[in-house]
Amino acid sequence: MPTSIQISEALRKELVKRKFFDKETYEEVIWDLIEDTQELSEETKKELEEARADIKAGKYHTLAEVKKELGL
């Protein structure tokens, strides 16, 4: 059930600045903010650790290398 809340003008202006596109609702902006503060899943944490290990081991390609390989 939709409900109304009161917010200050300063908070409204801050929410407006955080919109990705003009027609994005304040609810969508708030959900994006909530998502940013949620804990990462164990699978994501594991993947990040693996990626960090790959980078330390030199198992990566720079953007310039990829562009050259693709002929861009």
mmCIF file of the N, C-alpha and C atoms, coordinates in Angstrom:
data_MODEL
# 
_entry.id   MODEL 
# 
loop_
_atom_site.group_PDB 
_atom_site.id 
_atom_site.type_symbol 
_atom_site.label_atom_id 
_atom_site.label_alt_id 
_atom_site.label_comp_id 
_atom_site.label_asym_id 
_atom_site.label_entity_id 
_atom_site.label_seq_id 
_atom_site.pdbx_PDB_ins_code 
_atom_site.Cartn_x 
_atom_site.Cartn_y 
_atom_site.Cartn_z 
_atom_site.occupancy 
_atom_site.B_iso_or_equiv 
_atom_site.pdbx_formal_charge 
_atom_site.auth_seq_id 
_atom_site.auth_comp_id 
_atom_site.auth_asym_id 
_atom_site.auth_atom_id 
_atom_site.pdbx_PDB_model_num 
ATOM 1   N N  . MET A 1 1  ? 0.842  -1.170  0.000   1.00 0.00 ? 1  MET A N  1 
ATOM 2   C CA . MET A 1 1  ? 0.000  0.000   0.000   1.00 0.00 ? 1  MET A CA 1 
ATOM 3   C C  . MET A 1 1  ? 0.893  1.242   0.000   1.00 0.00 ? 1  MET A C  1 
ATOM 4   N N  . PRO A 1 2  ? 0.741  2.113   -0.984  1.00 0.00 ? 2  PRO A N  1 
ATOM 5   C CA . PRO A 1 2  ? 1.538  3.338   -1.024  1.00 0.00 ? 2  PRO A CA 1 
ATOM 6   C C  . PRO A 1 2  ? 1.244  4.232   0.178   1.00 0.00 ? 2  PRO A C  1 
ATOM 7   N N  . THR A 1 3  ? 2.268  4.962   0.570   1.00 0.00 ? 3  THR A N  1 
ATOM 8   C CA . THR A 1 3  ? 2.100  5.895   1.675   1.00 0.00 ? 3  THR A CA 1 
ATOM 9   C C  . THR A 1 3  ? 2.889  7.161   1.365   1.00 0.00 ? 3  THR A C  1 
ATOM 10  N N  . SER A 1 4  ? 2.587  8.213   2.064   1.00 0.00 ? 4  SER A N  1 
ATOM 11  C CA . SER A 1 4  ? 3.306  9.479   1.901   1.00 0.00 ? 4  SER A CA 1 
ATOM 12  C C  . SER A 1 4  ? 4.224  9.688   3.094   1.00 0.00 ? 4  SER A C  1 
ATOM 13  N N  . ILE A 1 5  ? 5.368  10.301  2.837   1.00 0.00 ? 5  ILE A N  1 
ATOM 14  C CA . ILE A 1 5  ? 6.263  10.672  3.924   1.00 0.00 ? 5  ILE A CA 1 
ATOM 15  C C  . ILE A 1 5  ? 6.656  12.127  3.745   1.00 0.00 ? 5  ILE A C  1 
ATOM 16  N N  . GLN A 1 6  ? 7.003  12.767  4.821   1.00 0.00 ? 6  GLN A N  1 
ATOM 17  C CA . GLN A 1 6  ? 7.469  14.147  4.739   1.00 0.00 ? 6  GLN A CA 1 
ATOM 18  C C  . GLN A 1 6  ? 8.992  14.152  4.806   1.00 0.00 ? 6  GLN A C  1 
ATOM 19  N N  . ILE A 1 7  ? 9.589  14.907  3.904   1.00 0.00 ? 7  ILE A N  1 
ATOM 20  C CA . ILE A 1 7  ? 11.036 15.056  3.910   1.00 0.00 ? 7  ILE A CA 1 
ATOM 21  C C  . ILE A 1 7  ? 11.366 16.543  3.792   1.00 0.00 ? 7  ILE A C  1 
ATOM 22  N N  . SER A 1 8  ? 12.541 16.891  4.227   1.00 0.00 ? 8  SER A N  1 
ATOM 23  C CA . SER A 1 8  ? 12.956 18.292  4.140   1.00 0.00 ? 8  SER A CA 1 
ATOM 24  C C  . SER A 1 8  ? 13.276 18.645  2.692   1.00 0.00 ? 8  SER A C  1 
ATOM 25  N N  . GLU A 1 9  ? 13.307 19.928  2.421   1.00 0.00 ? 9  GLU A N  1 
ATOM 26  C CA . GLU A 1 9  ? 13.650 20.398  1.082   1.00 0.00 ? 9  GLU A CA 1 
ATOM 27  C C  . GLU A 1 9  ? 15.098 20.013  0.755   1.00 0.00 ? 9  GLU A C  1 
ATOM 28  N N  . ALA A 1 10 ? 15.968 20.038  1.754   1.00 0.00 ? 10 ALA A N  1 
ATOM 29  C CA . ALA A 1 10 ? 17.364 19.659  1.535   1.00 0.00 ? 10 ALA A CA 1 
ATOM 30  C C  . ALA A 1 10 ? 17.474 18.195  1.109   1.00 0.00 ? 10 ALA A C  1 
ATOM 31  N N  . LEU A 1 11 ? 16.703 17.318  1.760   1.00 0.00 ? 11 LEU A N  1 
ATOM 32  C CA . LEU A 1 11 ? 16.730 15.898  1.389   1.00 0.00 ? 11 LEU A CA 1 
ATOM 33  C C  . LEU A 1 11 ? 16.139 15.701  0.000   1.00 0.00 ? 11 LEU A C  1 
ATOM 34  N N  . ARG A 1 12 ? 15.068 16.404  -0.320  1.00 0.00 ? 12 ARG A N  1 
ATOM 35  C CA . ARG A 1 12 ? 14.467 16.292  -1.652  1.00 0.00 ? 12 ARG A CA 1 
ATOM 36  C C  . ARG A 1 12 ? 15.479 16.676  -2.724  1.00 0.00 ? 12 ARG A C  1 
ATOM 37  N N  . LYS A 1 13 ? 16.219 17.769  -2.481  1.00 0.00 ? 13 LYS A N  1 
ATOM 38  C CA . LYS A 1 13 ? 17.230 18.202  -3.447  1.00 0.00 ? 13 LYS A CA 1 
ATOM 39  C C  . LYS A 1 13 ? 18.330 17.150  -3.599  1.00 0.00 ? 13 LYS A C  1 
ATOM 40  N N  . GLU A 1 14 ? 18.719 16.532  -2.500  1.00 0.00 ? 14 GLU A N  1 
ATOM 41  C CA . GLU A 1 14 ? 19.738 15.484  -2.548  1.00 0.00 ? 14 GLU A CA 1 
ATOM 42  C C  . GLU A 1 14 ? 19.234 14.281  -3.342  1.00 0.00 ? 14 GLU A C  1 
ATOM 43  N N  . LEU A 1 15 ? 17.983 13.896  -3.140  1.00 0.00 ? 15 LEU A N  1 
ATOM 44  C CA . LEU A 1 15 ? 17.403 12.775  -3.891  1.00 0.00 ? 15 LEU A CA 1 
ATOM 45  C C  . LEU A 1 15 ? 17.356 13.096  -5.384  1.00 0.00 ? 15 LEU A C  1 
ATOM 46  N N  . VAL A 1 16 ? 17.021 14.336  -5.711  1.00 0.00 ? 16 VAL A N  1 
ATOM 47  C CA . VAL A 1 16 ? 16.978 14.753  -7.116  1.00 0.00 ? 16 VAL A CA 1 
ATOM 48  C C  . VAL A 1 16 ? 18.368 14.611  -7.741  1.00 0.00 ? 16 VAL A C  1 
ATOM 49  N N  . LYS A 1 17 ? 19.411 14.994  -7.016  1.00 0.00 ? 17 LYS A N  1 
ATOM 50  C CA . LYS A 1 17 ? 20.778 14.893  -7.539  1.00 0.00 ? 17 LYS A CA 1 
ATOM 51  C C  . LYS A 1 17 ? 21.198 13.449  -7.770  1.00 0.00 ? 17 LYS A C  1 
ATOM 52  N N  . ARG A 1 18 ? 20.601 12.519  -7.050  1.00 0.00 ? 18 ARG A N  1 
ATOM 53  C CA . ARG A 1 18 ? 20.991 11.109  -7.151  1.00 0.00 ? 18 ARG A CA 1 
ATOM 54  C C  . ARG A 1 18 ? 20.212 10.338  -8.208  1.00 0.00 ? 18 ARG A C  1 
ATOM 55  N N  . LYS A 1 19 ? 19.277 10.993  -8.865  1.00 0.00 ? 19 LYS A N  1 
ATOM 56  C CA . LYS A 1 19 ? 18.519 10.327  -9.922  1.00 0.00 ? 19 LYS A CA 1 
ATOM 57  C C  . LYS A 1 19 ? 19.423 10.048  -11.111 1.00 0.00 ? 19 LYS A C  1 
ATOM 58  N N  . PHE A 1 20 ? 19.276 8.856   -11.697 1.00 0.00 ? 20 PHE A N  1 
ATOM 59  C CA . PHE A 1 20 ? 20.025 8.499   -12.893 1.00 0.00 ? 20 PHE A CA 1 
ATOM 60  C C  . PHE A 1 20 ? 19.357 9.049   -14.147 1.00 0.00 ? 20 PHE A C  1 
ATOM 61  N N  . PHE A 1 21 ? 18.040 9.218   -14.107 1.00 0.00 ? 21 PHE A N  1 
ATOM 62  C CA . PHE A 1 21 ? 17.301 9.783   -15.221 1.00 0.00 ? 21 PHE A CA 1 
ATOM 63  C C  . PHE A 1 21 ? 16.124 10.572  -14.671 1.00 0.00 ? 21 PHE A C  1 
ATOM 64  N N  . ASP A 1 22 ? 15.616 11.524  -15.453 1.00 0.00 ? 22 ASP A N  1 
ATOM 65  C CA . ASP A 1 22 ? 14.600 12.469  -14.974 1.00 0.00 ? 22 ASP A CA 1 
ATOM 66  C C  . ASP A 1 22 ? 13.332 11.810  -14.436 1.00 0.00 ? 22 ASP A C  1 
ATOM 67  N N  . LYS A 1 23 ? 12.870 10.750  -15.085 1.00 0.00 ? 23 LYS A N  1 
ATOM 68  C CA . LYS A 1 23 ? 11.600 10.141  -14.682 1.00 0.00 ? 23 LYS A CA 1 
ATOM 69  C C  . LYS A 1 23 ? 11.747 9.105   -13.577 1.00 0.00 ? 23 LYS A C  1 
ATOM 70  N N  . GLU A 1 24 ? 12.954 8.935   -13.050 1.00 0.00 ? 24 GLU A N  1 
ATOM 71  C CA . GLU A 1 24 ? 13.165 7.995   -11.954 1.00 0.00 ? 24 GLU A CA 1 
ATOM 72  C C  . GLU A 1 24 ? 12.419 8.503   -10.718 1.00 0.00 ? 24 GLU A C  1 
ATOM 73  N N  . THR A 1 25 ? 11.736 7.603   -10.036 1.00 0.00 ? 25 THR A N  1 
ATOM 74  C CA . THR A 1 25 ? 10.972 7.996   -8.858  1.00 0.00 ? 25 THR A CA 1 
ATOM 75  C C  . THR A 1 25 ? 11.876 8.078   -7.631  1.00 0.00 ? 25 THR A C  1 
ATOM 76  N N  . TYR A 1 26 ? 11.395 8.789   -6.619  1.00 0.00 ? 26 TYR A N  1 
ATOM 77  C CA . TYR A 1 26 ? 12.145 8.861   -5.366  1.00 0.00 ? 26 TYR A CA 1 
ATOM 78  C C  . TYR A 1 26 ? 12.252 7.471   -4.745  1.00 0.00 ? 26 TYR A C  1 
ATOM 79  N N  . GLU A 1 27 ? 11.235 6.647   -4.915  1.00 0.00 ? 27 GLU A N  1 
ATOM 80  C CA . GLU A 1 27 ? 11.300 5.283   -4.386  1.00 0.00 ? 27 GLU A CA 1 
ATOM 81  C C  . GLU A 1 27 ? 12.461 4.523   -5.017  1.00 0.00 ? 27 GLU A C  1 
ATOM 82  N N  . GLU A 1 28 ? 12.620 4.653   -6.323  1.00 0.00 ? 28 GLU A N  1 
ATOM 83  C CA . GLU A 1 28 ? 13.726 3.965   -7.002  1.00 0.00 ? 28 GLU A CA 1 
ATOM 84  C C  . GLU A 1 28 ? 15.075 4.467   -6.495  1.00 0.00 ? 28 GLU A C  1 
ATOM 85  N N  . VAL A 1 29 ? 15.184 5.769   -6.276  1.00 0.00 ? 29 VAL A N  1 
ATOM 86  C CA . VAL A 1 29 ? 16.425 6.335   -5.751  1.00 0.00 ? 29 VAL A CA 1 
ATOM 87  C C  . VAL A 1 29 ? 16.720 5.760   -4.369  1.00 0.00 ? 29 VAL A C  1 
ATOM 88  N N  . ILE A 1 30 ? 15.697 5.695   -3.517  1.00 0.00 ? 30 ILE A N  1 
ATOM 89  C CA . ILE A 1 30 ? 15.870 5.173   -2.160  1.00 0.00 ? 30 ILE A CA 1 
ATOM 90  C C  . ILE A 1 30 ? 16.253 3.697   -2.203  1.00 0.00 ? 30 ILE A C  1 
ATOM 91  N N  . TRP A 1 31 ? 15.621 2.904   -3.061  1.00 0.00 ? 31 TRP A N  1 
ATOM 92  C CA . TRP A 1 31 ? 15.991 1.484   -3.173  1.00 0.00 ? 31 TRP A CA 1 
ATOM 93  C C  . TRP A 1 31 ? 17.442 1.326   -3.608  1.00 0.00 ? 31 TRP A C  1 
ATOM 94  N N  . ASP A 1 32 ? 17.891 2.174   -4.543  1.00 0.00 ? 32 ASP A N  1 
ATOM 95  C CA . ASP A 1 32 ? 19.292 2.128   -4.970  1.00 0.00 ? 32 ASP A CA 1 
ATOM 96  C C  . ASP A 1 32 ? 20.222 2.416   -3.791  1.00 0.00 ? 32 ASP A C  1 
ATOM 97  N N  . LEU A 1 33 ? 19.860 3.375   -2.962  1.00 0.00 ? 33 LEU A N  1 
ATOM 98  C CA . LEU A 1 33 ? 20.677 3.700   -1.787  1.00 0.00 ? 33 LEU A CA 1 
ATOM 99  C C  . LEU A 1 33 ? 20.707 2.545   -0.801  1.00 0.00 ? 33 LEU A C  1 
ATOM 100 N N  . ILE A 1 34 ? 19.572 1.905   -0.602  1.00 0.00 ? 34 ILE A N  1 
ATOM 101 C CA . ILE A 1 34 ? 19.504 0.759   0.311   1.00 0.00 ? 34 ILE A CA 1 
ATOM 102 C C  . ILE A 1 34 ? 20.363 -0.381  -0.226  1.00 0.00 ? 34 ILE A C  1 
ATOM 103 N N  . GLU A 1 35 ? 20.268 -0.629  -1.521  1.00 0.00 ? 35 GLU A N  1 
ATOM 104 C CA . GLU A 1 35 ? 21.037 -1.711  -2.129  1.00 0.00 ? 35 GLU A CA 1 
ATOM 105 C C  . GLU A 1 35 ? 22.541 -1.488  -1.935  1.00 0.00 ? 35 GLU A C  1 
ATOM 106 N N  . ASP A 1 36 ? 22.966 -0.219  -2.021  1.00 0.00 ? 36 ASP A N  1 
ATOM 107 C CA . ASP A 1 36 ? 24.389 0.100   -1.855  1.00 0.00 ? 36 ASP A CA 1 
ATOM 108 C C  . ASP A 1 36 ? 24.909 -0.231  -0.461  1.00 0.00 ? 36 ASP A C  1 
ATOM 109 N N  . THR A 1 37 ? 24.031 -0.321  0.518   1.00 0.00 ? 37 THR A N  1 
ATOM 110 C CA . THR A 1 37 ? 24.473 -0.578  1.887   1.00 0.00 ? 37 THR A CA 1 
ATOM 111 C C  . THR A 1 37 ? 24.295 -2.030  2.309   1.00 0.00 ? 37 THR A C  1 
ATOM 112 N N  . GLN A 1 38 ? 23.719 -2.848  1.447   1.00 0.00 ? 38 GLN A N  1 
ATOM 113 C CA . GLN A 1 38 ? 23.477 -4.243  1.806   1.00 0.00 ? 38 GLN A CA 1 
ATOM 114 C C  . GLN A 1 38 ? 24.766 -5.054  1.728   1.00 0.00 ? 38 GLN A C  1 
ATOM 115 N N  . GLU A 1 39 ? 24.817 -6.093  2.503   1.00 0.00 ? 39 GLU A N  1 
ATOM 116 C CA . GLU A 1 39 ? 25.977 -6.986  2.565   1.00 0.00 ? 39 GLU A CA 1 
ATOM 117 C C  . GLU A 1 39 ? 26.108 -7.764  1.249   1.00 0.00 ? 39 GLU A C  1 
ATOM 118 N N  . LEU A 1 40 ? 27.353 -7.949  0.814   1.00 0.00 ? 40 LEU A N  1 
ATOM 119 C CA . LEU A 1 40 ? 27.599 -8.756  -0.378  1.00 0.00 ? 40 LEU A CA 1 
ATOM 120 C C  . LEU A 1 40 ? 27.356 -10.226 -0.069  1.00 0.00 ? 40 LEU A C  1 
ATOM 121 N N  . SER A 1 41 ? 26.899 -10.968 -1.060  1.00 0.00 ? 41 SER A N  1 
ATOM 122 C CA . SER A 1 41 ? 26.693 -12.402 -0.874  1.00 0.00 ? 41 SER A CA 1 
ATOM 123 C C  . SER A 1 41 ? 28.044 -13.094 -0.734  1.00 0.00 ? 41 SER A C  1 
ATOM 124 N N  . GLU A 1 42 ? 28.045 -14.273 -0.160  1.00 0.00 ? 42 GLU A N  1 
ATOM 125 C CA . GLU A 1 42 ? 29.276 -15.037 0.000   1.00 0.00 ? 42 GLU A CA 1 
ATOM 126 C C  . GLU A 1 42 ? 29.887 -15.365 -1.360  1.00 0.00 ? 42 GLU A C  1 
ATOM 127 N N  . GLU A 1 43 ? 29.043 -15.648 -2.338  1.00 0.00 ? 43 GLU A N  1 
ATOM 128 C CA . GLU A 1 43 ? 29.533 -15.945 -3.688  1.00 0.00 ? 43 GLU A CA 1 
ATOM 129 C C  . GLU A 1 43 ? 30.248 -14.733 -4.281  1.00 0.00 ? 43 GLU A C  1 
ATOM 130 N N  . THR A 1 44 ? 29.677 -13.546 -4.108  1.00 0.00 ? 44 THR A N  1 
ATOM 131 C CA . THR A 1 44 ? 30.296 -12.324 -4.618  1.00 0.00 ? 44 THR A CA 1 
ATOM 132 C C  . THR A 1 44 ? 31.620 -12.057 -3.916  1.00 0.00 ? 44 THR A C  1 
ATOM 133 N N  . LYS A 1 45 ? 31.644 -12.259 -2.598  1.00 0.00 ? 45 LYS A N  1 
ATOM 134 C CA . LYS A 1 45 ? 32.901 -12.076 -1.859  1.00 0.00 ? 45 LYS A CA 1 
ATOM 135 C C  . LYS A 1 45 ? 33.986 -13.016 -2.374  1.00 0.00 ? 45 LYS A C  1 
ATOM 136 N N  . LYS A 1 46 ? 33.613 -14.271 -2.653  1.00 0.00 ? 46 LYS A N  1 
ATOM 137 C CA . LYS A 1 46 ? 34.566 -15.254 -3.170  1.00 0.00 ? 46 LYS A CA 1 
ATOM 138 C C  . LYS A 1 46 ? 35.073 -14.828 -4.545  1.00 0.00 ? 46 LYS A C  1 
ATOM 139 N N  . GLU A 1 47 ? 34.172 -14.369 -5.410  1.00 0.00 ? 47 GLU A N  1 
ATOM 140 C CA . GLU A 1 47 ? 34.557 -13.933 -6.748  1.00 0.00 ? 47 GLU A CA 1 
ATOM 141 C C  . GLU A 1 47 ? 35.491 -12.732 -6.691  1.00 0.00 ? 47 GLU A C  1 
ATOM 142 N N  . LEU A 1 48 ? 35.244 -11.809 -5.758  1.00 0.00 ? 48 LEU A N  1 
ATOM 143 C CA . LEU A 1 48 ? 36.126 -10.654 -5.598  1.00 0.00 ? 48 LEU A CA 1 
ATOM 144 C C  . LEU A 1 48 ? 37.520 -11.079 -5.160  1.00 0.00 ? 48 LEU A C  1 
ATOM 145 N N  . GLU A 1 49 ? 37.581 -12.014 -4.229  1.00 0.00 ? 49 GLU A N  1 
ATOM 146 C CA . GLU A 1 49 ? 38.882 -12.519 -3.779  1.00 0.00 ? 49 GLU A CA 1 
ATOM 147 C C  . GLU A 1 49 ? 39.639 -13.191 -4.921  1.00 0.00 ? 49 GLU A C  1 
ATOM 148 N N  . GLU A 1 50 ? 38.930 -13.975 -5.733  1.00 0.00 ? 50 GLU A N  1 
ATOM 149 C CA . GLU A 1 50 ? 39.550 -14.640 -6.879  1.00 0.00 ? 50 GLU A CA 1 
ATOM 150 C C  . GLU A 1 50 ? 40.065 -13.610 -7.884  1.00 0.00 ? 50 GLU A C  1 
ATOM 151 N N  . ALA A 1 51 ? 39.273 -12.567 -8.112  1.00 0.00 ? 51 ALA A N  1 
ATOM 152 C CA . ALA A 1 51 ? 39.683 -11.517 -9.047  1.00 0.00 ? 51 ALA A CA 1 
ATOM 153 C C  . ALA A 1 51 ? 40.914 -10.789 -8.530  1.00 0.00 ? 51 ALA A C  1 
ATOM 154 N N  . ARG A 1 52 ? 40.950 -10.496 -7.243  1.00 0.00 ? 52 ARG A N  1 
ATOM 155 C CA . ARG A 1 52 ? 42.120 -9.837  -6.658  1.00 0.00 ? 52 ARG A CA 1 
ATOM 156 C C  . ARG A 1 52 ? 43.368 -10.716 -6.801  1.00 0.00 ? 52 ARG A C  1 
ATOM 157 N N  . ALA A 1 53 ? 43.203 -12.015 -6.587  1.00 0.00 ? 53 ALA A N  1 
ATOM 158 C CA . ALA A 1 53 ? 44.327 -12.945 -6.726  1.00 0.00 ? 53 ALA A CA 1 
ATOM 159 C C  . ALA A 1 53 ? 44.812 -12.985 -8.180  1.00 0.00 ? 53 ALA A C  1 
ATOM 160 N N  . ASP A 1 54 ? 43.891 -12.992 -9.124  1.00 0.00 ? 54 ASP A N  1 
ATOM 161 C CA . ASP A 1 54 ? 44.259 -12.983 -10.540 1.00 0.00 ? 54 ASP A CA 1 
ATOM 162 C C  . ASP A 1 54 ? 45.057 -11.726 -10.879 1.00 0.00 ? 54 ASP A C  1 
ATOM 163 N N  . ILE A 1 55 ? 44.621 -10.582 -10.372 1.00 0.00 ? 55 ILE A N  1 
ATOM 164 C CA . ILE A 1 55 ? 45.317 -9.326  -10.651 1.00 0.00 ? 55 ILE A CA 1 
ATOM 165 C C  . ILE A 1 55 ? 46.723 -9.359  -10.065 1.00 0.00 ? 55 ILE A C  1 
ATOM 166 N N  . LYS A 1 56 ? 46.845 -9.837  -8.825  1.00 0.00 ? 56 LYS A N  1 
ATOM 167 C CA . LYS A 1 56 ? 48.166 -9.944  -8.205  1.00 0.00 ? 56 LYS A CA 1 
ATOM 168 C C  . LYS A 1 56 ? 49.088 -10.863 -8.996  1.00 0.00 ? 56 LYS A C  1 
ATOM 169 N N  . ALA A 1 57 ? 48.511 -11.915 -9.579  1.00 0.00 ? 57 ALA A N  1 
ATOM 170 C CA . ALA A 1 57 ? 49.294 -12.880 -10.357 1.00 0.00 ? 57 ALA A CA 1 
ATOM 171 C C  . ALA A 1 57 ? 49.550 -12.402 -11.784 1.00 0.00 ? 57 ALA A C  1 
ATOM 172 N N  . GLY A 1 58 ? 49.047 -11.228 -12.122 1.00 0.00 ? 58 GLY A N  1 
ATOM 173 C CA . GLY A 1 58 ? 49.260 -10.694 -13.466 1.00 0.00 ? 58 GLY A CA 1 
ATOM 174 C C  . GLY A 1 58 ? 48.326 -11.264 -14.510 1.00 0.00 ? 58 GLY A C  1 
ATOM 175 N N  . LYS A 1 59 ? 47.271 -11.920 -14.082 1.00 0.00 ? 59 LYS A N  1 
ATOM 176 C CA . LYS A 1 59 ? 46.315 -12.528 -15.022 1.00 0.00 ? 59 LYS A CA 1 
ATOM 177 C C  . LYS A 1 59 ? 45.208 -11.522 -15.364 1.00 0.00 ? 59 LYS A C  1 
ATOM 178 N N  . TYR A 1 60 ? 45.565 -10.528 -16.161 1.00 0.00 ? 60 TYR A N  1 
ATOM 179 C CA . TYR A 1 60 ? 44.587 -9.534  -16.594 1.00 0.00 ? 60 TYR A CA 1 
ATOM 180 C C  . TYR A 1 60 ? 45.080 -8.898  -17.879 1.00 0.00 ? 60 TYR A C  1 
ATOM 181 N N  . HIS A 1 61 ? 44.207 -8.162  -18.543 1.00 0.00 ? 61 HIS A N  1 
ATOM 182 C CA . HIS A 1 61 ? 44.542 -7.440  -19.760 1.00 0.00 ? 61 HIS A CA 1 
ATOM 183 C C  . HIS A 1 61 ? 44.130 -5.994  -19.569 1.00 0.00 ? 61 HIS A C  1 
ATOM 184 N N  . THR A 1 62 ? 44.960 -5.082  -20.001 1.00 0.00 ? 62 THR A N  1 
ATOM 185 C CA . THR A 1 62 ? 44.610 -3.672  -19.918 1.00 0.00 ? 62 THR A CA 1 
ATOM 186 C C  . THR A 1 62 ? 43.604 -3.342  -21.019 1.00 0.00 ? 62 THR A C  1 
ATOM 187 N N  . LEU A 1 63 ? 42.935 -2.221  -20.858 1.00 0.00 ? 63 LEU A N  1 
ATOM 188 C CA . LEU A 1 63 ? 41.988 -1.779  -21.874 1.00 0.00 ? 63 LEU A CA 1 
ATOM 189 C C  . LEU A 1 63 ? 42.709 -1.560  -23.205 1.00 0.00 ? 63 LEU A C  1 
ATOM 190 N N  . ALA A 1 64 ? 43.894 -0.993  -23.148 1.00 0.00 ? 64 ALA A N  1 
ATOM 191 C CA . ALA A 1 64 ? 44.666 -0.766  -24.373 1.00 0.00 ? 64 ALA A CA 1 
ATOM 192 C C  . ALA A 1 64 ? 44.980 -2.082  -25.078 1.00 0.00 ? 64 ALA A C  1 
ATOM 193 N N  . GLU A 1 65 ? 45.328 -3.115  -24.320 1.00 0.00 ? 65 GLU A N  1 
ATOM 194 C CA . GLU A 1 65 ? 45.621 -4.428  -24.910 1.00 0.00 ? 65 GLU A CA 1 
ATOM 195 C C  . GLU A 1 65 ? 44.386 -5.017  -25.582 1.00 0.00 ? 65 GLU A C  1 
ATOM 196 N N  . VAL A 1 66 ? 43.251 -4.911  -24.933 1.00 0.00 ? 66 VAL A N  1 
ATOM 197 C CA . VAL A 1 66 ? 42.018 -5.457  -25.487 1.00 0.00 ? 66 VAL A CA 1 
ATOM 198 C C  . VAL A 1 66 ? 41.627 -4.701  -26.752 1.00 0.00 ? 66 VAL A C  1 
ATOM 199 N N  . LYS A 1 67 ? 41.735 -3.378  -26.722 1.00 0.00 ? 67 LYS A N  1 
ATOM 200 C CA . LYS A 1 67 ? 41.415 -2.583  -27.907 1.00 0.00 ? 67 LYS A CA 1 
ATOM 201 C C  . LYS A 1 67 ? 42.314 -2.973  -29.083 1.00 0.00 ? 67 LYS A C  1 
ATOM 202 N N  . LYS A 1 68 ? 43.610 -3.139  -28.799 1.00 0.00 ? 68 LYS A N  1 
ATOM 203 C CA . LYS A 1 68 ? 44.550 -3.500  -29.854 1.00 0.00 ? 68 LYS A CA 1 
ATOM 204 C C  . LYS A 1 68 ? 44.188 -4.873  -30.428 1.00 0.00 ? 68 LYS A C  1 
ATOM 205 N N  . GLU A 1 69 ? 43.882 -5.826  -29.541 1.00 0.00 ? 69 GLU A N  1 
ATOM 206 C CA . GLU A 1 69 ? 43.526 -7.171  -29.989 1.00 0.00 ? 69 GLU A CA 1 
ATOM 207 C C  . GLU A 1 69 ? 42.253 -7.170  -30.838 1.00 0.00 ? 69 GLU A C  1 
ATOM 208 N N  . LEU A 1 70 ? 41.324 -6.311  -30.476 1.00 0.00 ? 70 LEU A N  1 
ATOM 209 C CA . LEU A 1 70 ? 40.056 -6.239  -31.218 1.00 0.00 ? 70 LEU A CA 1 
ATOM 210 C C  . LEU A 1 70 ? 40.126 -5.301  -32.420 1.00 0.00 ? 70 LEU A C  1 
ATOM 211 N N  . GLY A 1 71 ? 41.244 -4.615  -32.563 1.00 0.00 ? 71 GLY A N  1 
ATOM 212 C CA . GLY A 1 71 ? 41.404 -3.686  -33.691 1.00 0.00 ? 71 GLY A CA 1 
ATOM 213 C C  . GLY A 1 71 ? 40.592 -2.422  -33.548 1.00 0.00 ? 71 GLY A C  1 
ATOM 214 N N  . LEU A 1 72 ? 40.421 -1.976  -32.339 1.00 0.00 ? 72 LEU A N  1 
ATOM 215 C CA . LEU A 1 72 ? 39.655 -0.750  -32.099 1.00 0.00 ? 72 LEU A CA 1 
ATOM 216 C C  . LEU A 1 72 ? 40.542 0.460   -31.914 1.00 0.00 ? 72 LEU A C  1 
# 
